[in-house]
Each structure stands twice: as C-alpha cells, then as structure tokens.
Amino acid sequence: MGAPIPEGLIPPECPPELEYLMSWFEELNAQRQGGMAGPQAIPYSEIQAWAFTTQRSLSRFETRLLVALDALLRGTLHKIKENEREST
C-alpha cells in the first residue's frame, strides 16, 4: 500500500446538492483509460457518449464541473505519486 494521503490533499465533504454529480463522475471515472503517466483525462467526447448512453442531459455547468473534477483527481493522484517518490 502507498504512503498516507497528505492532509492538504484530503478532499472536503461533498455538498448534498452535488452528490448526483459525484455519482456521475464515479461512473465516468470507472471507464477511464490509463497510461504510463497515470490516468488519462476524460475527453468531452467520452462525456457526450456517456450522457447519450445513460440518457442524461447535462447542462454546461455540469459538464464543466465534471471536467474540473477530472483535472482535480488527476492532479491529486500526481501529487500523491510525487510524495510517495520523495518518501522512498
């Protein structure tokens, strides 16, 4: 198992009003492609295909938030990986 998550990287609780978006993000994240440098970004085309397949209609705000969550997750995973390298 890896090093513990540094305190500054522990996410805050999700507001109840946005829990549905976290659920959507988890669905998208489960289908994400990986690479040697870590998880790849979820492209807009994948979000569009997921929305069509699941019959969900996303607003511009919701799409932007899913993209922002993706960037935040990838950035956090990168920082965790860096911290693990520094601690070895």
C-alpha positions as CSV (number, residue, x, y, z in Angstrom):
1,M,0.0,0.0,0.0
2,G,1.2,3.5,-0.7
3,A,2.0,6.4,1.6
4,P,-0.8,8.0,3.5
5,I,-2.6,10.9,1.8
6,P,-1.1,14.2,2.9
7,E,-3.5,16.3,5.0
8,G,-3.6,19.1,2.4
9,L,-4.9,16.6,-0.3
10,I,-7.8,15.2,1.7
11,P,-11.0,16.5,-0.1
12,P,-13.8,18.2,1.7
13,E,-17.2,16.7,2.1
14,C,-19.4,16.9,-1.0
15,P,-22.5,19.2,-0.6
16,P,-25.7,17.1,-0.8
17,E,-26.8,19.2,-3.7
18,L,-23.9,18.0,-5.8
19,E,-23.9,14.3,-4.8
20,Y,-25.5,13.4,-8.1
21,L,-22.6,14.9,-10.0
22,M,-20.1,12.9,-7.9
23,S,-22.1,9.8,-8.8
24,W,-21.9,10.7,-12.4
25,F,-18.2,11.4,-12.1
26,E,-17.7,8.0,-10.5
27,E,-19.4,6.3,-13.4
28,L,-17.2,8.2,-15.9
29,N,-14.1,7.6,-13.9
30,A,-14.7,3.8,-13.9
31,Q,-14.5,3.8,-17.7
32,R,-11.3,6.0,-17.9
33,Q,-8.3,5.0,-19.9
34,G,-5.0,4.7,-18.2
35,G,-1.5,5.4,-19.3
36,M,2.1,5.1,-18.2
37,A,2.0,8.5,-16.6
38,G,-1.3,7.7,-14.8
39,P,-4.9,8.1,-15.7
40,Q,-5.7,10.0,-18.9
41,A,-8.1,12.9,-19.0
42,I,-11.8,12.1,-19.7
43,P,-12.4,13.7,-23.1
44,Y,-15.5,15.7,-23.9
45,S,-16.4,13.0,-26.5
46,E,-16.5,10.4,-23.7
47,I,-18.7,12.6,-21.6
48,Q,-21.0,13.1,-24.5
49,A,-21.1,9.3,-25.3
50,W,-21.8,8.5,-21.6
51,A,-24.6,11.1,-21.4
52,F,-26.2,9.7,-24.6
53,T,-25.9,6.1,-23.4
54,T,-27.3,6.8,-19.9
55,Q,-29.9,9.2,-21.3
56,R,-28.8,12.1,-19.2
57,S,-29.0,15.7,-20.3
58,L,-26.1,17.7,-18.9
59,S,-26.0,21.5,-18.6
60,R,-22.9,23.4,-19.5
61,F,-22.2,23.9,-15.7
62,E,-22.4,20.2,-15.1
63,T,-20.1,19.4,-18.0
64,R,-17.6,22.0,-16.8
65,L,-17.8,20.6,-13.3
66,L,-17.2,17.0,-14.4
67,V,-14.1,18.2,-16.4
68,A,-12.9,20.2,-13.3
69,L,-13.3,17.1,-11.1
70,D,-11.4,15.1,-13.6
71,A,-8.5,17.6,-13.6
72,L,-8.6,17.8,-9.8
73,L,-8.4,14.0,-9.4
74,R,-5.6,13.6,-11.9
75,G,-3.7,16.4,-10.2
76,T,-4.2,14.9,-6.7
77,L,-3.1,11.5,-7.9
78,H,0.0,13.1,-9.4
79,K,0.9,14.8,-6.1
80,I,0.4,11.6,-4.2
81,K,2.7,9.8,-6.6
82,E,5.3,12.6,-6.1
83,N,5.0,12.4,-2.3
84,E,5.5,8.6,-2.5
85,R,8.6,9.0,-4.6
86,E,10.0,11.6,-2.2
87,S,9.4,9.4,0.9
88,T,11.3,6.4,-0.6
